[in-house]
Structures are given as structure tokens and as C-alpha cells.
Amino acid sequence: MRRLNVALAERSYPILIGDGLLSRADEILAHLRTPRVALVSNTTVAPLYLEVLAGGLGKVGVGITPIILPDGEAHKTWESLNLIYDALLAARCDRSTTVVALGGGVIGDLAGFAAATYQRGVPFIQIPTTLLSQVDSSVGGKTGINHPRGKNMVGAFWQPKLVLADTDTLRTLPDRELSAGMAEVIKYGLIRDLPFLEWLEANMEGLMARDGELLAHAIERSCANKAEVVAADEFETAKDGGRALLNLGHTFGHAIETGMGYGAWLHGEAVAAGTLMAAELSRRLGWLAHADVERIRALLLRTGLPVRAPDLGAARYLELMSHDKKVIAGSLRLILLKALGAAVTSADVPQEKIVAAIAACCGE
């Protein structure tokens, strides 16, 4: 088992990575206020993993209230959030009850937002079951739901007490979901860890073949990168860089997700296409060479990710991007690449260059 720490003073917490961790009820029990949890999952993950998790917790005397939601990004809504509240109230859960998220990023975000707001805040544990959630969304305390006008526009910062990433769950992950998660893994290499990017280029075939040791290393390296960034800028308030750099490709990607309808493109797929847009824009600003952009494209293609964005039209992209959370005082801040392994935040990019980059990356 690999163990990392997210250093946030009195709110610090461990990240555990390894196989067979769902049965490690002792690790979970150590982070409970009382032996009672509300276990939030979905109709896809619960039949696969709820029994083993609940069985282990039951053996150490932990009472469980299961809350099973429909699966998919389309259900990351107020309606699903209210289903969690309804179940918590019906079971008379109090402030000592720990909400446990068993699932991918949608479940983690929903359960975390419910934990942040139910009775003004209850403890929360993340048990991510997809590659994307294990390397990104389960770490750092961002929770929330989608709004028809923008992704993740309603939410809260609420740090978990524990992140437990069982790599065994990746064995049942569909190939498309594995590829989607790899977009976030590649992101860490692009924004701040060039040696990791080079390692990914050398090992991508083994990763996509689900080699356990390679995946565990990739998850650990990704989480270590994110933990460092979050510890330095938890609430994404740094004026230059900071946590915002983790959003490489996300401003374009969120526009794709919203514009196409939530769930049509997986988050990682949209981020991959958005990353190519950001790279192309960086090239047009004179920061990346054409060979750098092609290097990124080649790596994404090896994972099976899309490298062409849907042609929503430049005007629609700009409209959707104007709702991005990184817009400050009407100015859109974009995460771009000064070089491979070095991301920057830029708020003064000429609109005509943004439009040109969008056009170059859209369509067949």
C-alpha cells in the first residue's frame, strides 16, 4: 500500500493507494467519529463493490445507510443531491455520521457537496473507483453539481478525512473510462512534471493494458502532484498560477461538456480535446513549437482519447467559456503552456487567437 498526505494543517488527510483496500475496514474505521456511515454509490458501482465494502465495515460494527443513485454525468443535479438529503434525513443521520462516496467523480462530487451542506457539514470519505477520480477529483476537496449553463457551477470546498484508492476497481472499468482518466494523468506531466510526462510516453502501452504496478505508480505520482498544489493554494485564490493550473484544458473542455449535453462526452474526453486547444493556442502565442503540440497529440491518441473537438462554432465556445469559474471581473483566465512541463495563467490573450485555436482544433 502506498500512502501520501495532503498537508492542510488540522485538515490534513491521507491518500491510500493499492489493491485490496476495499476490505481494509480498519483504515476507514480510524477516520470515523462514530461507527455509522451513509454510503453513497450508483447503480453501476454498487452491484460490483458495495457488498465487499459494507461487509468489512459490518464486521467491525459500523452501521451503514446505503444511498444508491442513478449513474452518469447527466444525474449530477439538484435532484440527485436531494435524494441524498432525503435518505440522510429519513435515516436520522446526525453530524457525527460520515458520508462515504463509493464511485467515480460524479458520486464523489455529489456526496461531497451533500456532506459539506447537510446540517452545515458532516465528515466525508472518498473511495474513488475510476482512474479519473483516483488521480484527480477525489483529492483536493472540490465538490458540486452541474448547472444547465455551466459545469460544476454550484458547490463547495469540503476536504475528505481519507481518500482510499483501491486499484482493483480499475479491472472492471470500461476501456473508454480508463482512457478518460488518462487525460488527467497526462495533465500533471504537462503542467509541472516533465519527467513524469516522459515516463508516461515510455509506459503508455503498459498502462493501457492495466499493468497494476504501472497504474499504481501513475496514480501515486498524479496524487503527489495534486497534493502539493492543493496544499499551497487550497481555495484557488493565488493570483498567478497556483491551483488554477490544474485546470489545463478544462475551460475548453467544460464548454464541450455543456455544449454537447452532460454525459455525451466524458469529462476526460472533453479535457483531452480542450488540452489540444490550449496547446494550439500556446503555439500561436509563440510558447510551444509545432513539434510540442504534435507530441501531446500523439500521446493522447495512444490512449484512445479524442484529439478533435466538436464544432460548436467559435461564438458558442466563447459564450460557454464566459461562464467559467476562472472568469474574474469579466476577464477570462486561460491555463496555457509556456513549455512542456510549465503551465501559466494568462488573462490577456487576444480573442482572435482564441478563435483561431478553436477553429484549428474542431471538426473532423
ABEGO torsion letter per residue (X at the ends): XBBBBBBAEAABBBBBBEBGAAABAAAAAAABABBBBBBBBBAAAAAAAAAAAAAAAAAAGBBBBBBBBBBEAAABBAAAAAAAAAAAAAAGBBAABBBBBBEBAAAAAAAAAAAAABGGEBBBBBBBABAAAAAAAABGGBBEBBBAABBGABEBBBBBABBBBBAAAAAABBAAAAAAAAAAAAAAAAAABAAAAAAAAAAAAAAAAGBAAAAAAAAAAAAAAAAAAAAABAAGABABEEAAAAABGAAAAAAAAAAAEBGABBAAAAAAAAAAAAAAAAAAAGABBAAAAAAAAAAAAAAGBBABBBBAEAAAAAAAAAABAABBGGBBBBBBBABBGBBBBBAABBAAAAAAAAAAABEX
